[in-house]
Amino acid sequence: MLPTDRATTTEPVRSVPFEGASNFRDLGGYRAGDGRRLRWRRLFRSDHLAGLTARDTQALQSIGVCRAFDFRGVAERAAAPYELPGVTQYPLPVEPTVVQGMKDLLDAGQHVTPALTVELMQHTYRAFVRDNAQRFGQLFTHLLDSDTPLVFHCTAGKDRTGFAAALILLSLGVEREVVMQDYLLTNQCYKMPALADARAPRDVLEVLWRVQPAFLDAALETVERDHGDVRTYLARELGVGAAERQRLAQLYLQP
């Protein structure tokens, strides 16, 4: 199916239009391993929420989001805090950030190229698997606790958020090709910020602020290399075994 994976024309749109966030998307509608589809308006992924307008806040309330899980680092969160009525926030900082990694290279006088930036992104994704499993596991703990509508996000909603979305979809048996399609939708939705490091050339920023299959593949290949398969990784490192996957299916798949 197409990346939107819409079963009928009456189902909700995947990309939710907000004035202050460009990459706010619903994970509903994707077909899981048992043939059922993910429920709409339960699981959302997004870029950061600090720019939401009053109209956006009303729209967020209308779709019932009550929980926000923030993968931004401590400094990122302090630089762009937010408060949303009726939404409980849960900081789940994943660090170091890819932007910090780029800054470190520039500060060291490194000649940064698009190819080097791809390597930086792949290194970052491998670190999600090996160094940050606890944070992603904490997200699953909350997923298993309740099906109250939630959003998880980072700054751009593409890397940390993209890996988290991939883990959720894969845990429910969504085909890897579809998982990749959802991941790549960021390139259609996300608006690159104007205040990126001026020392980095435009072609480098195009790599830094977009996504490529090679990024997510780096993480998933690390999972397979270290653990054999995604299910084993979920069970060993995130505490999401067969019983937890069954619980996720009960909560987030259509009857």
DAFEN-V308540 format. One record per backbone hydrogen bond with DSSP energy under -1.0 kcal/mol. CO is the residue of the C=O (numbers start at 0). NH is the residue of the N-H. E is the energy in kcal/mol with one decimal. If there is no record, write none. Layout:
BEGIN
CO	NH	E
CO	NH	E
END
This chain:
BEGIN
1	4	-1.7
7	10	-1.2
13	25	-2.7
23	15	-2.6
24	44	-2.6
29	37	-2.3
31	34	-1.6
35	31	-3.7
36	253	-3.3
37	28	-2.7
41	149	-2.4
42	26	-2.7
43	151	-2.1
44	24	-3.3
45	153	-1.0
48	51	-1.4
52	56	-2.6
53	57	-1.8
54	58	-2.1
55	59	-2.8
56	60	-2.1
57	61	-1.9
58	62	-1.2
59	64	-1.4
60	63	-1.2
65	87	-3.0
66	150	-2.2
67	89	-2.6
68	152	-2.8
69	91	-3.4
70	93	-2.0
72	76	-2.6
73	77	-2.1
74	78	-2.0
75	79	-1.3
83	86	-2.1
87	67	-2.5
89	69	-2.1
96	100	-2.0
97	101	-2.2
98	102	-2.5
99	103	-2.5
100	104	-1.7
101	105	-2.3
102	106	-3.0
103	107	-1.5
104	109	-2.5
105	108	-1.6
112	116	-2.2
113	117	-2.2
114	118	-1.8
115	119	-2.2
116	120	-2.6
117	121	-2.6
118	122	-2.6
119	123	-2.2
120	124	-2.2
121	125	-2.2
122	126	-1.7
123	127	-1.3
124	128	-1.3
125	129	-2.2
126	130	-2.9
131	135	-1.6
132	136	-2.7
133	137	-2.0
134	138	-1.5
135	139	-1.8
136	140	-2.0
137	141	-1.7
138	142	-2.3
139	143	-2.5
141	145	-1.2
148	65	-2.3
148	66	-1.0
149	43	-1.9
150	68	-2.7
151	45	-1.6
152	70	-3.4
154	47	-2.4
158	162	-2.8
159	163	-2.0
160	164	-2.7
161	165	-2.1
162	166	-2.3
163	167	-2.2
164	168	-2.6
165	169	-2.8
166	170	-2.3
167	171	-1.0
168	173	-2.5
169	172	-1.5
171	32	-2.2
174	178	-2.3
175	179	-2.4
176	180	-1.8
177	181	-2.5
178	182	-2.2
179	183	-2.4
182	185	-1.2
183	186	-1.6
184	187	-1.5
184	188	-1.6
185	189	-2.7
196	199	-1.7
200	204	-2.1
201	205	-2.2
203	207	-2.5
204	208	-2.7
211	214	-1.7
211	215	-1.1
212	216	-2.7
213	217	-1.4
214	218	-1.3
215	219	-2.5
216	220	-3.0
217	221	-1.4
218	222	-2.2
219	223	-2.2
220	224	-2.4
221	225	-2.7
222	226	-2.6
223	227	-1.4
228	232	-1.8
229	233	-3.0
230	234	-2.2
231	235	-3.0
232	236	-2.6
233	237	-1.1
233	239	-2.7
240	244	-2.4
241	245	-2.1
242	246	-2.0
243	247	-2.5
244	248	-2.2
245	249	-2.1
246	250	-2.1
247	251	-2.8
248	252	-1.7
251	38	-3.0
END
